[in-house]
Amino acid sequence: MTPVPLRKDAAQNRHRIVAVARDLVDEGTPLQLNDVARRVGVGVGTVYRHFPTAEALLETVATPSLEALVAHGEQALTDADPWRALEGFLMRTVEAQVTDASLSAVAAAPSDALPDTTELKRSLAAVGDRLLSRAREAGAVRPDFASADLVPLMCGVAHAAQVHSGSRAARLAAARRYLATLLGGLRVTSP
């Protein structure tokens, strides 16, 4: 069933709600639908009609980043060099986690408010798994490294960069260093 298109004013309200939510997330302010409504200048009922929960709104804010990561992963699968493909995908993933505050919260959530989020997270995990499998099969990654280890380690790198660095540039630099160290431990080197 095709969703009914929003009226122009409703679409504008939805866009403004998401933009304000993005700003709040970037500021590090927890999303409260009443606060969002006040900042947008609409009634709280308008916000609730579009987003029944703060989690649904947060997932909507994170959706463009999730979609971009899935697309990047799918593009990386076309790289003939499995190690370079995996390394580039993991670098892009950790950079996104460090620069988009909505990603870590959405990735860490035990359940999703929106079916689209569940599907995007499933797609992202699948593409990461395929990239890791290709690198392992090519002999570029330690054989004892499991796909299930990938997400916790990436979250750990992003968390460490967030906690131990100040500015955005410092967080990115730290995340890249930490990931390079992790990748150095994963890579199989020739004797």
C-alpha positions as CSV (number, residue, x, y, z in Angstrom):
1,M,0.0,0.0,0.0
2,T,1.4,3.4,-1.0
3,P,1.5,6.0,1.7
4,V,-0.7,9.0,1.2
5,P,1.3,12.0,0.4
6,L,1.3,14.8,3.0
7,R,-0.4,18.1,2.4
8,K,2.1,20.8,1.6
9,D,1.8,22.4,5.1
10,A,2.0,19.1,6.8
11,A,5.1,18.2,4.8
12,Q,6.7,21.6,5.8
13,N,5.9,21.0,9.4
14,R,7.4,17.5,9.3
15,H,10.5,18.9,7.6
16,R,10.8,21.7,10.3
17,I,10.3,19.1,13.1
18,V,13.1,16.9,11.8
19,A,15.4,19.9,11.2
20,V,14.9,21.1,14.8
21,A,15.4,17.6,16.1
22,R,18.7,17.4,14.1
23,D,19.8,20.6,15.8
24,L,18.9,19.4,19.2
25,V,20.8,16.1,18.7
26,D,23.8,18.0,17.4
27,E,23.7,20.1,20.5
28,G,23.6,17.0,22.7
29,T,20.2,17.9,24.0
30,P,17.9,14.9,24.6
31,L,14.8,14.9,22.4
32,Q,11.6,15.8,24.1
33,L,8.6,16.2,21.8
34,N,7.2,19.1,23.8
35,D,10.5,21.0,23.4
36,V,10.6,20.2,19.7
37,A,7.1,21.5,19.3
38,R,7.9,24.7,21.2
39,R,11.1,25.3,19.1
40,V,9.2,24.6,15.8
41,G,6.3,26.8,16.8
42,V,3.6,24.2,16.4
43,G,1.4,22.4,18.8
44,V,2.7,19.2,20.4
45,G,-0.2,17.3,18.7
46,T,1.4,18.2,15.4
47,V,4.7,16.7,16.4
48,Y,2.9,13.5,17.8
49,R,1.0,13.1,14.5
50,H,4.3,12.8,12.7
51,F,6.3,11.1,15.4
52,P,4.5,9.1,18.1
53,T,7.7,8.9,20.2
54,A,11.0,10.6,20.7
55,E,12.6,7.4,19.5
56,A,10.8,7.5,16.2
57,L,11.9,11.1,15.7
58,L,15.5,10.2,16.6
59,E,15.5,7.3,14.2
60,T,14.2,9.7,11.5
61,V,17.1,12.0,12.2
62,A,19.5,9.1,11.9
63,T,18.0,7.7,8.7
64,P,20.0,9.7,6.2
65,S,23.3,8.6,7.8
66,L,22.2,5.0,8.0
67,E,21.2,5.1,4.3
68,A,24.5,6.7,3.4
69,L,26.4,4.0,5.2
70,V,24.5,1.2,3.6
71,A,25.1,2.8,0.2
72,H,28.8,3.2,0.9
73,G,29.0,-0.4,2.0
74,E,27.3,-1.7,-1.1
75,Q,29.7,0.4,-3.2
76,A,32.6,-1.0,-1.2
77,L,31.6,-4.5,-2.2
78,T,32.5,-3.6,-5.8
79,D,36.1,-2.8,-4.8
80,A,38.4,-5.6,-6.1
81,D,40.6,-5.3,-3.0
82,P,38.7,-6.9,-0.1
83,W,40.9,-5.3,2.6
84,R,40.7,-1.8,1.1
85,A,36.9,-2.2,0.8
86,L,36.6,-3.3,4.5
87,E,39.0,-0.7,5.7
88,G,37.2,2.1,3.8
89,F,33.8,1.0,5.0
90,L,34.9,0.8,8.7
91,M,36.5,4.2,8.4
92,R,33.4,5.7,7.0
93,T,31.3,4.0,9.7
94,V,33.4,5.3,12.6
95,E,33.5,8.8,11.1
96,A,29.7,8.8,10.9
97,Q,29.4,7.6,14.5
98,V,31.7,10.4,15.7
99,T,30.1,13.1,13.7
100,D,26.4,12.1,13.9
101,A,25.2,11.9,17.5
102,S,22.0,10.2,16.5
103,L,23.7,7.1,15.1
104,S,25.2,5.7,18.4
105,A,21.9,6.1,20.2
106,V,19.9,4.4,17.4
107,A,22.5,1.6,16.9
108,A,22.6,0.9,20.7
109,A,18.8,0.8,21.1
110,P,17.5,-2.6,22.0
111,S,14.5,-2.2,19.7
112,D,13.4,0.1,17.0
113,A,10.4,2.4,16.8
114,L,10.3,2.3,13.0
115,P,10.3,-0.7,10.7
116,D,12.5,1.2,8.3
117,T,15.2,1.6,11.0
118,T,15.2,-2.1,11.6
119,E,15.6,-2.8,7.9
120,L,18.4,-0.2,7.6
121,K,20.3,-1.7,10.5
122,R,19.8,-5.2,9.1
123,S,21.2,-4.0,5.8
124,L,24.1,-2.3,7.4
125,A,25.0,-5.4,9.4
126,A,24.7,-7.6,6.3
127,V,26.9,-5.4,4.1
128,G,29.5,-5.2,7.0
129,D,29.4,-9.0,7.3
130,R,29.8,-9.5,3.6
131,L,32.8,-7.1,3.5
132,L,34.4,-8.9,6.4
133,S,33.8,-12.3,4.9
134,R,35.4,-11.2,1.6
135,A,38.5,-9.9,3.5
136,R,38.7,-13.1,5.6
137,E,38.3,-15.3,2.5
138,A,41.1,-13.3,0.8
139,G,43.4,-14.1,3.8
140,A,43.6,-10.4,4.7
141,V,41.8,-10.7,8.1
142,R,42.6,-12.9,11.0
143,P,40.5,-16.1,10.7
144,D,39.5,-15.9,14.4
145,F,37.8,-12.5,14.1
146,A,34.0,-13.1,14.1
147,S,31.4,-10.9,12.4
148,A,29.7,-10.5,15.8
149,D,32.8,-8.7,17.1
150,L,32.6,-6.0,14.5
151,V,29.8,-3.8,15.9
152,P,31.0,-3.8,19.5
153,L,34.5,-2.9,18.4
154,M,33.3,-0.1,16.1
155,C,31.1,1.3,18.9
156,G,34.0,1.1,21.3
157,V,36.2,3.0,18.9
158,A,33.6,5.7,18.5
159,H,32.9,5.9,22.2
160,A,36.5,6.2,23.1
161,A,36.9,9.0,20.5
162,Q,33.8,10.8,21.9
163,V,35.0,10.5,25.5
164,H,38.7,11.3,25.1
165,S,38.5,14.2,22.6
166,G,37.1,17.7,22.6
167,S,36.3,19.3,19.2
168,R,34.8,17.6,16.2
169,A,38.2,17.6,14.5
170,A,39.9,16.1,17.5
171,R,37.2,13.4,17.8
172,L,37.6,12.5,14.1
173,A,41.4,12.4,14.4
174,A,41.2,10.2,17.5
175,A,38.7,7.8,15.9
176,R,40.9,7.4,12.8
177,R,43.9,6.6,15.0
178,Y,42.0,4.2,17.2
179,L,40.5,2.5,14.1
180,A,43.9,2.3,12.4
181,T,45.3,0.5,15.5
182,L,42.4,-1.9,15.6
183,L,42.7,-2.6,11.9
184,G,46.4,-3.2,12.4
185,G,45.5,-6.0,14.8
186,L,43.0,-7.5,12.5
187,R,45.1,-7.6,9.3
188,V,47.0,-10.6,8.4
189,T,50.5,-9.6,7.3
190,S,52.8,-11.6,5.1
191,P,55.8,-13.2,7.0
